[in-house]
Amino acid sequence: MNSDTTRGLLCIWTDVDPRHDLDFNRWYDREHMQERVAIPGFQSARRFAAADACPRPYLALYYTDTLGVFRSDAYRQAFANQTAWSLENFKRMRGTQRRVGKLSVEAGAGEGGSLALFVVPQDKLAQAGVRAQLPPALAAVAAQDHVIRASLLETDAGLSTPVTADAAPAPADGLVMIEATRAAVAVEHAKAVAASLGLTADEVYSFQSLWRLGA
């Protein structure tokens, strides 16, 4: 699908200094998500917390009309002029992965309360066979009982500028997300898709929805 007509997604997957966990959550819940959703072209924002052991226990997803929203003057201005509270919390975030890209696959309807994800490395995503395999595989998963949505974010490395000092620039990798009404179902299907790509089960992480903002 053409990125001009495909929805865009900003994904922030991070850990935070535990000494500042409460303020970090206050910032997200009281300022940051509202601020981002107010940018023209942003549709909604969602927050998740890890359901099991995870090196980055917090996940935020921001959906936009198109990938071009992240090249707009309004977004550039917001990104370049972060609030003082944002800058303080960026210092507290650890191991952050920031991905901006297009949702090249969206199968299913609605949003699930449970989400399982895994990263498709850049070299694997670049393989023609993998690109051909993923859309039908995710469509098949979305048709299974208790599964609500299956999607693929393709990272645009040029737009995925890090926001924390310790973060490396994101490669042009992929992020597969399976959403379901039951955590075990989301994880089971994510592990199966990961295995079909030659990835291991320990690369799949499980999250539970915290809240959502938007239309």
Secondary structure, 3 states (H helix, E strand, C coil): CCCCCCCEEEEEEEEECHHHHHHHHHHHHHHHHHHHHCCCCEEEEEEEEECCCCCCCEEEEEEECCHHHHHCHHHHHHHHCCCHHHHHHHHHEEEEEEEEEEEEEEEECCCCCEEEEEEECHHHHCCHHHHHHHHHHHHHHHCCCCEEEEEEEEECCCCCCCCCCCCCCCCCCEEEEEEECCHHHHHHHHHHHHHHCCCCHHHCEEEEEEEEEEC
